Amino acid sequence: MTAPAQWTANPAVQQAVQARDYATILRFSRLAAGLTLEQLGAAGGYSTSTLSRLESGRRAIRDVTELRTLADLYDVPVELFGLATAPGHAGGSTLAATVDGGGGTVHRRNFLAGAAVVGAAAALPASPAPAAPTGPTIEDVLFSRHTAEPLPGPQLAAQIAAARADYRATRYTRLARRLPRLLAQAEAGRSAAAVGEQAAAAQRLAEAYGVATQLLTKLYDNGLACATADRAVQAAGAGNDPLIMAESQRLAATILRRVDHRGSAQKLVLDAADQLRTSGAETGTSFHAMYGQLLAVAAYTAAIRDDRDTAWTLLAEAEQPAQAAGPATRFNTTELAVYRIGIARKLGDYGAAVDHARKVDPRSITDAERRARYWEDTALALHGRGRPTAAFETLLAAERDVPEEVRYRPWSQQLTRDLLSAPAGHGLSGVRDFAARIGVA
């Protein structure tokens, strides 16, 4: 993954900033985000040819208003275009500057609330204090304090796809900044849909709330995640796509498990698997991938409940759909192997977890978000096995690969504290510098 701080530090970008070469800045931003001209055009209402001309300099930017519109669409810090920042953002404060000493709930809530202000400006110099949150939040959408105009269905679908890509690439800053408007647009689309379009609009709304739930889960904001997961299930119920319903139920089960309703979570995800299996959708790789993932989630939930036999039985059942899904799907045999590491770790079998981790090449895991899970389970298993040096090396690998995952997730914060406080960790070279980088005192 190319983090915002990396692409903005590129000498070619810095030269373009000095020369006010907006075309080059736009092109670097899009390539860093891994988006095509078609995806970006659909999300912003531009034609592919227009964006191509803008990025090549063959089409001039008309005025400051259009420049701000493009900065928002491309997620370019407005300072790179020589524009003033939003009120309350003087000094170019970064996400790193918002870290509280423990990197706990307060920090993650501030991250979500302030994402509209901070956003991609994480590449800019830090100020002593965090910026005051401005702009709409997910809560504003949930309580109807923020609304938006509806978008055409294909355009909204493209925006949801881009949001999902941000999540899978662990671009959490970018995703949090864009989510409130996306949710408001999806809500508006559902309300304005004609009779024949209501099911499709409801499905898009379910998908949007599903992405929100995934981000909130990552940031351990369980209260908001419960609300968005419930919205996703309700919207999916008004649609007619069994795969979207299954995904919404999977996310709801994850939240139930997180708030210690593990029995209910287990029942919900297994019921979702049964409903999917009998839905008539039992064809194609997407079905096999979703069905296998539901079984794997149920296995992981059983491991958290310390139900060893059920955990391994369910994971074995997930093997066949994982193979049928094929390597091109998000849930496949490699993903199943990552679940195997996590289940062994949750059951306290740290040696087995480390052995399972050795059999997985993280480079074969396409999604950065899933590689993050590999790094997490492997680092924690190594630490549990009494190998602090290897655990710290895995933390460093995770930081290089998925920096936002390491910065905001409790597992990395707690593991770093454990390494700092344990006698075996006192001799680890660089551990204190690492702790400072991720905000651990």
C-alpha positions in Angstrom: 0.0 0.0 0.0 1.2 3.5 -0.7 0.3 5.7 2.2 -0.6 9.4 1.7 2.6 10.5 3.4 4.7 8.5 1.0 3.2 9.8 -2.3 3.2 13.4 -1.1 6.9 13.1 -0.1 7.8 12.0 -3.6 10.3 14.5 -5.1 8.2 14.7 -8.3 5.2 15.7 -6.3 7.1 18.3 -4.3 8.4 19.8 -7.5 4.9 19.8 -8.9 3.7 21.7 -5.8 6.4 24.3 -6.3 5.5 24.6 -9.9 1.7 24.6 -9.3 1.5 21.6 -11.6 -1.9 20.4 -10.5 -2.1 17.8 -13.2 0.9 15.9 -11.8 -0.4 16.1 -8.2 -3.8 14.7 -9.3 -2.2 11.8 -11.2 0.1 10.8 -8.3 -2.8 10.9 -5.8 -5.0 8.7 -7.9 -2.2 6.2 -8.5 -1.4 6.1 -4.8 -5.0 5.3 -4.0 -5.1 2.5 -6.6 -8.1 3.9 -8.4 -8.8 3.9 -12.2 -10.0 6.9 -14.1 -13.3 5.1 -14.6 -13.8 4.6 -10.9 -12.9 8.1 -10.0 -15.0 9.6 -12.8 -18.1 7.6 -11.7 -17.6 8.7 -8.1 -17.3 12.4 -9.0 -19.5 12.8 -12.0 -16.6 13.4 -14.4 -16.1 11.6 -17.7 -13.0 9.4 -18.0 -11.8 11.5 -20.9 -12.2 14.8 -18.9 -10.1 13.3 -16.0 -7.5 12.1 -18.4 -7.2 15.5 -19.9 -7.0 17.1 -16.5 -4.2 14.7 -15.4 -2.3 15.3 -18.6 -2.6 19.0 -18.4 -4.5 19.2 -21.7 -7.6 20.5 -19.9 -7.1 23.5 -17.6 -8.8 23.7 -14.2 -11.3 26.5 -14.6 -11.3 28.2 -11.2 -10.8 27.8 -7.4 -14.1 26.2 -7.0 -13.3 23.4 -9.4 -9.8 23.1 -7.8 -11.4 22.5 -4.4 -13.9 20.0 -6.0 -11.0 18.1 -7.5 -9.0 18.2 -4.3 -11.9 16.6 -2.5 -12.5 14.0 -5.3 -8.9 13.0 -5.5 -8.3 13.3 -1.7 -5.5 15.8 -2.2 -4.6 18.0 0.8 -5.7 21.5 -0.2 -2.4 22.9 0.9 -0.7 21.2 -2.0 -2.9 23.3 -4.3 -2.0 26.5 -2.4 -5.5 26.7 -0.9 -6.4 27.6 2.7 -7.2 24.7 5.0 -10.6 24.3 6.8 -11.2 26.4 9.9 -9.6 25.0 12.9 -6.9 23.3 10.9 -4.2 26.0 11.2 -0.8 24.5 11.6 -1.4 21.4 9.5 -2.0 19.0 12.4 -1.7 15.3 11.7 -3.4 12.2 12.8 -0.2 11.4 14.7 -0.6 14.5 16.7 -4.0 13.3 17.9 -2.7 10.2 19.6 -3.4 10.1 23.3 -0.8 8.5 25.4 -2.5 5.1 25.3 -4.0 5.1 21.9 -7.3 4.0 23.4 -10.9 4.7 22.8 -10.7 8.5 23.1 -8.0 8.6 20.4 -10.0 6.4 18.1 -13.2 8.5 18.6 -11.2 11.7 17.9 -9.9 10.1 14.8 -13.4 9.4 13.5 -14.7 12.8 14.5 -11.8 14.7 13.1 -11.2 12.8 10.0 -13.0 15.3 7.8 -10.5 17.9 9.0 -7.3 15.9 9.1 -7.8 13.5 6.1 -4.9 13.3 3.8 -3.1 16.2 5.4 -1.3 13.5 7.5 1.6 14.2 5.3 2.0 17.8 6.6 4.1 18.9 9.6 2.6 18.2 13.0 1.3 20.9 15.4 1.5 20.6 19.1 -2.3 20.0 19.5 -4.9 18.1 17.5 -7.2 20.0 15.2 -10.7 20.7 16.4 -13.1 18.3 14.7 -15.2 19.9 12.0 -17.5 18.5 9.3 -20.2 15.9 9.5 -19.7 12.6 11.3 -21.3 9.2 11.1 -23.4 10.1 14.2 -24.7 13.1 12.4 -26.0 10.9 9.6 -27.5 8.4 12.1 -29.4 11.1 13.9 -30.4 12.9 10.6 -28.3 16.0 11.4 -26.5 15.7 8.1 -28.2 15.0 4.8 -27.2 15.0 1.1 -28.7 14.9 -2.3 -29.2 11.5 -3.8 -26.8 10.3 -6.5 -27.7 8.2 -9.6 -27.5 4.5 -8.7 -24.4 3.6 -10.7 -22.5 6.7 -9.4 -23.3 5.7 -5.8 -22.4 2.1 -6.4 -19.0 3.4 -7.7 -18.5 5.4 -4.5 -19.3 2.4 -2.4 -16.8 0.3 -4.3 -14.2 3.0 -3.8 -15.0 3.1 -0.1 -14.7 -0.7 0.1 -11.3 -0.5 -1.7 -10.1 2.1 0.9 -11.1 -0.3 3.7 -9.3 -3.3 2.1 -6.2 -1.2 1.5 -6.3 0.0 5.2 -6.7 3.6 4.0 -8.7 4.3 7.2 -8.1 8.0 7.3 -9.3 8.6 3.8 -12.3 6.3 4.4 -13.4 8.0 7.6 -13.3 11.4 6.0 -15.6 10.3 3.1 -18.0 8.0 4.9 -20.5 10.5 6.4 -21.3 12.0 3.0 -21.4 8.6 1.4 -23.9 7.4 4.0 -26.0 10.5 3.6 -26.1 10.0 -0.1 -27.1 6.4 0.3 -29.9 7.3 2.7 -31.1 10.0 0.3 -31.0 7.5 -2.6 -33.1 5.0 -0.6 -35.7 7.7 0.3 -36.0 9.1 -3.3 -36.0 5.7 -5.1 -39.0 4.9 -7.3 -41.0 1.8 -6.6 -39.1 -0.3 -9.0 -35.8 0.9 -7.7 -36.4 0.5 -4.0 -34.8 -2.9 -3.5 -31.6 -1.9 -5.3 -31.4 1.4 -3.4 -31.9 -0.5 -0.1 -29.0 -2.9 -1.1 -26.7 0.0 -1.8 -27.6 1.5 1.6 -26.9 -1.9 3.3 -23.5 -2.0 1.6 -22.6 1.6 2.6 -23.5 0.9 6.3 -21.6 -2.4 6.0 -18.4 -0.5 5.1 -19.0 1.9 8.0 -19.4 -1.0 10.4 -16.1 -2.5 9.2 -14.3 0.8 9.9 -15.9 1.3 13.3 -15.1 -2.3 14.2 -11.5 -1.7 13.4 -11.5 1.4 15.6 -13.3 -0.4 18.4 -16.2 2.0 18.5 -18.6 -0.7 19.4 -21.6 1.6 20.2 -21.7 3.2 16.7 -20.8 -0.1 15.1 -23.9 -1.7 16.7 -26.0 1.1 15.2 -24.5 0.9 11.7 -24.7 -2.9 11.7 -28.3 -2.8 12.6 -29.0 -0.3 9.8 -27.2 -2.6 7.3 -29.3 -5.6 8.3 -32.5 -3.6 8.1 -31.6 -2.2 4.7 -30.5 -5.6 3.4 -33.9 -7.0 4.5 -35.6 -4.6 2.1 -33.5 -5.8 -0.8 -33.4 -9.1 -2.5 -29.7 -10.0 -2.6 -28.9 -13.0 -0.3 -25.2 -12.2 -0.5 -25.7 -8.7 0.8 -27.9 -10.0 3.6 -25.3 -12.6 4.5 -22.5 -10.0 4.6 -24.7 -7.7 6.8 -25.4 -10.5 9.2 -21.7 -11.5 9.3 -20.8 -7.9 10.4 -23.6 -7.8 12.9 -22.3 -11.1 14.4 -18.8 -9.6 14.7 -20.2 -6.8 16.7 -22.2 -9.1 19.0 -19.1 -11.1 19.6 -17.2 -7.9 20.4 -19.7 -6.9 23.1 -19.6 -10.3 24.7 -22.8 -11.7 23.2 -20.8 -14.6 21.8 -23.6 -17.2 21.9 -25.9 -14.8 20.0 -23.1 -14.1 17.5 -22.5 -17.8 16.9 -26.2 -18.4 16.3 -26.5 -15.4 14.0 -23.6 -16.3 11.8 -24.6 -20.0 11.5 -28.2 -19.0 10.8 -26.9 -16.7 8.1 -24.9 -19.6 6.6 -28.0 -21.8 6.6 -30.1 -19.0 5.0 -27.6 -18.5 2.3 -27.3 -22.2 1.6 -31.1 -22.5 1.1 -31.5 -19.1 -0.7 -31.2 -20.5 -4.2 -28.0 -18.5 -4.7 -25.8 -21.7 -4.5 -23.9 -21.0 -7.6 -20.8 -19.1 -8.6 -17.6 -18.1 -6.7 -19.3 -15.3 -4.8 -21.6 -17.8 -3.1 -18.8 -20.2 -2.2 -16.6 -17.3 -0.9 -19.4 -15.9 1.3 -20.5 -19.3 2.6 -17.0 -20.3 3.5 -16.3 -17.0 5.2 -19.4 -17.4 7.3 -18.2 -20.8 8.5 -14.8 -19.4 9.2 -16.2 -16.6 11.3 -18.3 -19.1 13.2 -15.2 -21.2 13.8 -13.3 -18.1 15.1 -16.2 -17.3 17.3 -16.2 -20.8 18.7 -12.5 -20.4 19.5 -13.2 -17.2 21.4 -15.8 -19.2 23.4 -13.0 -21.8 24.0 -15.1 -24.4 22.1 -12.1 -26.2 20.6 -13.9 -29.0 18.8 -16.5 -26.8 17.2 -13.9 -24.3 16.1 -11.8 -26.9 14.2 -14.9 -28.7 12.9 -16.4 -25.6 11.4 -13.0 -24.5 9.9 -12.7 -27.9 8.3 -16.2 -27.4 6.8 -15.0 -24.1 5.3 -12.3 -25.9 3.3 -14.5 -27.1 0.5 -16.2 -23.7 -0.2 -12.8 -22.0 0.0 -11.4 -24.3 -2.7 -14.5 -23.8 -4.8 -14.3 -20.1 -4.5 -10.9 -20.1 -6.2 -7.8 -17.9 -5.6 -9.3 -14.8 -7.2 -12.0 -14.3 -4.5 -11.5 -12.5 -1.2 -12.1 -15.7 0.8 -10.0 -18.5 -0.5 -7.6 -21.2 0.9 -5.0 -18.5 1.8 -7.6 -16.6 3.8 -8.6 -19.9 5.4 -5.0 -20.4 6.5 -5.0 -16.9 8.1 -8.1 -17.9 10.1 -6.2 -21.1 11.1 -3.5 -18.9 12.8 -6.1 -16.8 14.6 -8.1 -19.7 15.9 -5.0 -21.5 17.2 -4.0 -18.3 19.0 -7.4 -17.7 20.5 -7.3 -21.3 21.8 -4.0 -20.6 23.4 -2.0 -22.9 21.1 0.7 -20.3 20.4 3.2 -22.9 19.0 0.6 -24.2 16.6 -0.3 -20.7 15.6 3.3 -19.9 14.8 3.6 -23.1 12.8 0.5 -22.2 10.8 1.9 -18.7 10.2 5.1 -20.1 8.8 3.1 -21.8 6.1 1.6 -18.5 4.9 3.4 -16.1 2.6 1.9 -12.7 3.4 2.7 -11.5 -0.1 0.1 -13.9 -1.3 -2.6 -12.1 0.6 -4.1 -9.6 -1.8 -6.0 -7.3 0.6 -3.9 -5.2 3.0 -6.7 -5.4 5.6 -6.3 -9.2 5.6 -2.5 -9.0 5.7 -3.0 -6.9 8.8 -4.9 -9.7 10.4 -2.0 -12.0 9.5 0.5 -9.6 11.1 -1.7 -9.3 14.2 -2.2 -13.0 14.8 1.5 -13.8 14.1 2.9 -11.1 16.3 0.6 -12.0 19.2 1.3 -15.7 18.8 5.1 -15.1 18.8 4.8 -13.0 21.9 2.6 -15.7 23.6 5.3 -18.2 22.6 7.9 -16.1 24.5 9.7 -14.7 21.5 9.7 -10.9 21.9 12.3 -10.2 19.3 10.4 -12.0 16.6 7.2 -10.4 17.8 8.7 -6.9 17.5 10.1 -7.7 14.1 6.6 -8.7 13.0 5.3 -5.4 14.4 7.8 -3.5 12.3 6.8 -5.5 9.2 3.2 -4.6 9.9 4.1 -0.9 10.3 5.8 -0.9 6.9 2.9 -2.7 5.3 -0.2 -1.3 7.0 0.8 1.8 9.0 -2.7 2.9 9.9 -3.6 -0.5 11.2 -0.7 -0.4 13.6 -1.3 3.2 14.6 -5.0 2.8 15.6 -5.6 -0.8 16.6 -5.5 -1.8 20.3 -3.6 -5.0 19.6 -0.5 -3.2 18.4 -0.7 -0.6 21.2 -1.0 -3.3 23.9 1.7 -5.5 22.5 4.0 -2.5 22.4 3.3 -1.8 26.0 4.0 -5.4 26.9 7.3 -5.4 25.0 8.3 -2.1 26.8 7.5 -3.4 30.3 8.8 -7.0 30.0 12.4 -7.6 31.0 13.0 -9.5 27.8 12.0 -6.4 25.8 14.4 -4.0 27.5 17.1 -5.0 25.1 15.1 -4.7 21.9 16.7 -2.1 19.7 14.3 0.5 18.4 11.3 -0.5 20.5 11.1 2.8 22.3 11.3 4.8 19.0 8.6 2.5 17.6 6.4 3.2 20.7 6.8 6.9 20.2 5.8 6.6 16.5 2.5 4.9 17.3 1.7 7.1 20.4 2.5 4.6 23.2 4.1 6.3 26.2 
